[in-house]
Amino acid sequence: MKDKVILITGASSGIGLALAKEFGKHGGRISFTGRNIERLETAKLELQALGIECIGIQADAASETDQRKAVAQTINHYGRLDVLINNAGISMRALFKDLDLEVIRRVMETNFFGTVYATKAALPYILKSKGSIVGISSIAGYKGLPLRTGYSASKFAMAGFLESLEIELLKKDVHVLVASPGFTASSIRENSLTKNGDAQGISPREEAKMMSPEEVAARIYLAVKNRKRTLILTSQGKLTVWLNKFFPALVNRLVYNTLAKEPDSGLE
C-alpha cells in the first residue's frame, strides 16, 4: 500500500477509522468521509498523530452528490485513487410488522445506494490504477436476521451488486472484495434505527465479547493486499454461513433463538 490512495466512507469512528489507521500504517495515503465535522476533525488529528497522511471530507453516504464530491476531492488532492472501501453503514432493529417503511428506505440509501454512488464515481480511477473496490458487508448479507430485515436486505443487495460488478470487470484487472464481519464492537448498534427511525441509544448485545474494529481492519487489509474475493470473519460467522448452505432450517431456529435473547426483542 506504499503511497497508494485509499478512500474510506464513513470512517470517523469504528471499523472505518480502524481501517484508515491500518492502511495508513502500511504507507497508504488516506481520504475518509463522515457526516459529523467535529468527529472528522478529531479522527484526522488522531491519524496525523500516527504519521498518516490524510484528508477528511464531510459527506453523507446516502447522497449521490456527496459521494461524487468525495471522489473528486480525493482526486484533486492526491491525483489518483487505488482503493475504495465502502464502509459507511447504518443498521435497524425492529419487527417488520411494527416498522415504518421509511426506516428501510434510509438503511438502503446508506448501505446499498451509498455503495453504488461511491463506486460509480470512483470506477474510472480504479480502472486506471487496476485497484480495489471493497464492500464492508456482514454475516447478515449471507443469512437474513430477524429484527434486522432492512439491514439484511441492504447487505444482500450490496453483495449482489459487487458480485455482478466483479464479473463485468473480470478482464480489467480490478479487484473486488466483499468483507463480512460478524458482530463487531462499534457504535453501529447504539445508532441503530428503531421502528420509528429514532436511534436505539443502547446496544442490546455484549460489546466487550465481540471482535475489535482493529482486528477486523487488519484482516481486511490482508484480504485487499492478497486480492481475495470474499472474507468472512469470526468463527460464529463462518459456521453460520457453512451450516446455512446445508441445513438452512436448523440455522433459522438457531438464529431465532439467539436473537430472541436480546432485550425487548419481541420474539417469543
Buried (B, 14 or more C-beta within 10 A) or exposed (E): BEEBBBBBBBBBBBBBBBBBBBBBBBEBBBBBBBBEEEBBBBBBEBBEEEEBBBBBBBBBBBBBEBBBBBBEBBBEBBEBBBBBBBBBBBBBBBEEEEBBEEBBBBBBBBBBBBBBBBBEBBBEBBEEBEBBBBBBBBBBBBBBBBBBBBBBBBBBBBBEBBBEBBEEBEEEEBBBBBBBBBBBBBEBBBBBBBBEBEEBEEBBBEBEEBBBBBBBBBBBBEBBEEEBEBBBBBEEBBBBBEBBEEEEEEBBEBBBEBBEEBEEBBBE
